[in-house]
Amino acid sequence: MIYHHTLNFGNREWTLWASEQGLIRVSYPQDGGQLPASWLKTYAPDYEFLEGAGRFEQLGVIELLRRYFAGEPVDFNSLALDLWGTPFQQEVWRGLLTIPHGEVATYKELAVRIGRPLAVRAVGTANGQNPLPVIVPCHRVIGANGTLTGYRGGLQLKQELLQLEGILNVKAAGHERFSF
């Protein structure tokens, strides 16, 4: 069973997805409330969808997101996550969880943080495939030159999320390579 529910936070519609084990994905507004077919085929070939807020209220994610988008410092580490990805991707995503609210790290710093100092590019790729934006804070990773870099949700959204956390010194000189 895959649970889903769409909510409006920060003047955008976000769709939450969960399994019985925990959150599996947060869809960006431009995803149109859909899961990628290839992702489903890989990780949940036999699935049924169930729409409703109940599972997400039970997980506590709705209240945490409401507080986050109201500008409160929120720690999402208490949420049950069901990370669907390769072992390396999951390692990177767990590393993202160690970047505190209101702070940023470079791709190199993240690679060092997870014990893979030579895997900077691979860390960047895994970061770009993070299925739980905002919750697993991939938006907190910036380029070595202190600028915004590609963000699947778009650089405008990345900058807004950082500003929401009080991070105002990151230049918007990056690229939209990972924007869909």
N, C-alpha and C positions, 0 to 999 in steps of 0.2 A: 504494500500500500504506500502510495506517495501522497502526502497531504500538501495542499497549497492554499494560499490566501494572498490576495492583493490588497495593499494598504497605501495610503498617501502619506509620505514623509518628506519634508523639505520641498514641498510643491511638486513632488514626482511620485509616480506610481511604482512601487517595488513589489515584486511577487516573492513570497517566502515559500520554500519547499522543505519538507521534512520526511524522514522515514520514522519507523518505530524507535530507532536508536538516537535520532537527533536531527538537527538541521543539516540539509545536504546542499542547499543552494539558495542564493538570493539573486533574483534576476534584475538586471538593470532596467530602467524604464524603457529603453529602446529595444529590449528583448520582446516586448509585447506580451509579457506574461506567459511565455512559452519556454520549455526546456529544449535544448538542442537535441535533435533526433539521434545523432551519432553518440552523444553522451548517454542518452537513455539506453540505446542498443548495447553499449559497452557495460554499463553499470546496473541497469534495471530492465533486462529484456522482457520480463514478465511483470508488468506493473498495472496497477489500477490507481486512478486518481480519485481523491476525495477532497472537495473544496470546503473550507470553513476555518474560522479563527480558533476553534477549540484547541487543537494540537499546539498551536503557537502560543496561546495564552498559558497552556500547561507548561510549556518550555520556558516561559517568562520573556521571550524575545520581543513581544509587542511592546511591553512596558519599557524594556531597555532601549529599544529603538526610539520610542516616543521621547524618552529623556535625552537620548543622544542628539536627536534632531532639534530639541529645545535648547541645546547648547550646554547641557550638563556633562561633566566628565563621567564616562561610563566604562566599566570593565566588563567585557563580554566573555571573559575566561570561565565563568561559571556555567555557561550554556553547554548543553549536550550537543556535540557536533558529530556528524557521521560523514567524514571526509572521503569523498570518492575521487581517487586519483592514484597515480603510481606512488610507490614508497618514497621516491625522491620528492615528488610534488608535495606529499603530505609532510615530509620533513621541512620543506621550505615554508609551507603554510603554518606549521606549528611555530617555526621561527618568527613569522610575522606577529604571532600572538604575544611575543616578548617585547614588542615595540610599544611602549606606554602611550596612552592618550596624551596628545599635546607634544609628542616628540616625533622626529623623523630619523631615518637611517638611509644610508646609501646602499646600493646593490652589493657593493664590496663589503660593507659592514655586515649586511645580512648574511652573506656567504661565510664570513669569518665567524659570525655568531652561531651558525649551525655546524661549524667545523669543516666547511668546504671552501677554503679560501681561494682555490683555483677555479671554482665553478661559477664565477660571477655571471657569465652569459646564461648558463643553465638555470641559475637562480632567478635571473630576470625573466626567462621564459616561463618558469613555474609560477612566478609571481603574477604574470599576465594571465595565467589560466586559473587563478584563484576563484573557486565557485561561490565564495561567501564574502563578497565585498562589504565593506563597512565593519562587519563582524570580525572577519580575519583581515586586519587593516593593511591591505596592499597599497592603499592610497598614501601611507606613511613612508613609502620608499621613493627616494628621489635620486637624481643623477649625481655623480661625483662632483660636478661643477655647481651643485646647489640649485639646479633647475628642475622643474617638473619634467617628467619623461612620459612616455606613452602610458595611457590608462584606458582600459577597455570601455569604461564609462564616459570617456572624453575628458580632456584636460580641464575644461570649465568645471565639471563636477569634482574632479580631484582637488582643484584649488578651493572650491566651496567647502569640501569636507575638511581640508586642512585649516581653512579660516575658521570653521565652526569649532575646531579644537584650539584656536588661538595661535596657529602657526601662520604668521603673516610675512615672513622673510624669504619665502620660496618664490623665485622668479618664474613667470609663465613663459619661458622661452623653449620649452620642450616641443615634442612633436605628437601628432595624433595617430601614430602608426598603429596603435592597438585599439583605436576607437572603431566601433562597428556601427 
